[in-house]
Amino acid sequence: MPAVATYWAEHAWLPHAGGPVVGHEVLIGVGPDGRITEVTPDSGPCPPDAVKLTGLTLPGQANAHSHAFHRALRGHVQIGSGTFWTWRDTMYRFAGALDPDSYLGLATAVYAEMALAGITAVGEFHYLHHAPGGGRYGDANAMGEALIEAAARAGIRITLLDTCYLSSGFGAEPTEPQLRFSDGDADAWAARAGELKERGHARIGAAIHSVRAVPADQLATVAHWAAMRRAPLHVHLSEQTAENDACLTAHGVTPTRLLADHGVLGPRTSAVHATHLTDEDIRLLTDSSTNICMCPTTERDLADGIGPARRLASGGCPITLGSDSHAVIDPFEEARALELNERLHSRTRGHWTAGALLRAGTEDGHASLGWPEAGRIEAGALADLAVVALDSVRTAGPAPALGAETAVFAASAADVRHVVVGGRQIVRDGVHQLVADVPAALRDSIAALQS
Ligand SMILES: [Zn+2]
């Protein structure tokens, strides 16, 4: 993919024995395999043959939870009132309009927006498998293939989390809009998902949509599929109290306990949201070192509540971040929201350092998507980089030594200047190098769904 290249970072967020530090005048060499070959701080001025990266170079950001088509809802769902469930009705209307071609166009634009925000890998929680009404496309994975191709066109990595979605509730058949999501049973899901092939920029994982959408006696089939492949396994967990209530009624246990009893939890698993948990739920998640994917901008948009991220992290769960419904796509906003939510809730400050929040958005996020070799600027790691301007109206002023604090607590996606994936520069001076006009691509692909 990349030519052999050398980058020179004015400032860079580098691993260090006592915790990451901001290094200066850092030469970053990239080999033909797209991995970093050397990291040399204090190298002096930028050599003539190096690509200059002005600002703070961070590891590329991992967007650990995405439903690409939700981007089409932006604006539309901010009218009137309602709940998560009324929002979902609108979401289903947009889902019904997509086919493999239109999804390729929309997802390319959405992933290009992600690239411009500094995101170099996305975890796509994909359940829009079949044609409206549930008919199969000629290639039963045509929709998933469209997402993999979209990531390639946008220049980013993808983990396609192929999602098992079989029921509309406990013991309830899929509703009409949900027929597109269902393979019939978990064995049929496993057979179809097993046809997906990994490639350079794409890895394959599994997802259980939720305990509402996969019957308890079929949870282990999905968990086993992922275990056999040592693949990531993601699951929406307790985003809404209604899910907890229905699970208690159907099974007499919480969703977390149900997942634990069927072998779903563990260090390859990510529980998404984890908003409404009991003390025992928290213990089950921490004891199993399950990743917790928080999606703060979506959780506040959908009035979900504030999950116990701090308690889960203190107990040993790695925390990751996702933009989920894409109410906004801004990894810095997701990161600071974790701390700021905690401040509002506790009325005290300082629950997460900027460094800990950056780790959630990079190293731990990539690992949860099955890319453990990404998320650090060090020799041997994937050369995935995101450069944040420290001279914009939002970021100018603080000394470079405060670059991490500035990026996390003041920068926005608009401050991302350059992005490198596998050594290849896909964003230069804020301009996507592969998708000519990202706003136009978003506008046109979303308009096509409404015509
Ligand atoms: Zn989601």
Residues whose N, C-alpha, C, O or C-beta is under 5 A from the ligand:
A	BS01	ZN	D324
